Amino acid sequence: MELMTEHRWRSAAGQHLPFALVLAVTGLGVLRLVQYHWRQGAVLIGVALLLAALLRVLVSDEQAGLLTIRGRSIDALLYGGLGFAVIVVAMTITGGPFSR
């Protein structure tokens, strides 16, 4: 009985691991934003979206857990496209009130 409970816990924890990784990188990005390093924070959030796209392609639907919204290809395309766009915008903005 103990083995069954341990296996059930591992599968539940493993199911949310990809989302937890993406959430951790996003949290680091938000931390950098709060510390007034907006460019680094935005790039980290973009990287989190690219990580979500990669994980969505590599893991099964059951393992992807909360990263699953639509089909695998649509999710990967949208996560990757948005992540790339966020990184490009963050890296190309110059001047303005946020320049540091």
C-alpha positions in Angstrom: 0.0 0.0 0.0 2.9 2.4 0.8 4.4 1.9 -2.7 1.1 2.7 -4.3 0.8 6.0 -2.4 4.4 7.0 -3.3 3.9 6.2 -7.0 0.7 8.3 -7.0 2.5 11.2 -5.4 5.4 11.0 -7.9 3.0 11.0 -10.8 1.0 14.0 -9.5 4.2 15.9 -8.8 5.7 14.9 -12.1 2.6 16.1 -13.9 3.0 19.7 -12.7 6.8 19.8 -13.0 6.9 21.4 -16.5 4.4 24.2 -15.4 6.5 24.7 -12.2 9.6 25.2 -14.3 7.9 27.8 -16.5 6.4 29.5 -13.4 9.8 29.7 -11.7 11.5 31.4 -14.7 8.5 33.8 -14.9 8.8 34.5 -11.2 12.5 35.4 -11.8 11.4 37.7 -14.6 8.8 39.4 -12.4 11.4 39.8 -9.7 13.8 41.6 -12.1 10.9 43.8 -13.2 10.2 44.8 -9.6 13.9 45.6 -9.2 13.6 48.1 -12.0 15.6 45.9 -14.5 12.7 45.8 -17.0 14.7 44.6 -20.0 16.1 41.6 -18.1 12.7 40.8 -16.6 11.0 41.0 -20.0 13.6 38.7 -21.6 13.2 36.2 -18.8 9.5 36.2 -19.3 10.1 35.6 -23.0 12.5 32.8 -22.2 9.8 31.3 -19.9 7.4 31.3 -22.9 10.1 29.6 -25.1 10.6 27.0 -22.4 6.9 26.4 -22.3 6.9 25.9 -26.1 9.8 23.5 -25.9 8.3 21.5 -23.0 4.9 21.4 -24.8 6.6 19.7 -27.8 8.8 17.3 -25.7 6.4 16.0 -23.1 3.1 14.1 -23.4 -0.3 15.8 -22.9 -0.6 14.2 -19.5 2.8 15.4 -18.4 2.3 18.9 -19.8 -0.4 19.4 -17.2 -1.4 23.1 -17.0 0.7 24.0 -20.1 -2.0 22.3 -22.2 -4.5 24.7 -23.7 -5.1 23.6 -27.3 -3.4 21.0 -29.4 0.3 20.4 -29.0 1.3 22.2 -32.3 -0.9 25.2 -31.6 0.3 25.6 -28.1 4.0 25.3 -29.2 3.5 27.8 -32.0 1.7 30.4 -29.8 4.1 30.0 -26.8 7.1 30.2 -29.1 5.8 33.1 -31.2 4.9 35.2 -28.2 8.1 34.4 -26.4 10.1 35.4 -29.5 8.1 38.6 -29.8 8.6 39.6 -26.2 12.3 39.1 -26.4 12.6 41.0 -29.7 10.6 43.9 -28.4 12.6 44.0 -25.1 15.9 44.0 -26.9 15.0 46.6 -29.5 13.4 49.3 -27.3 15.8 52.2 -26.9 15.4 55.5 -25.1 12.2 56.5 -23.4 11.4 56.7 -19.7 12.5 53.1 -19.1 16.0 53.3 -20.6 18.7 52.3 -18.1 
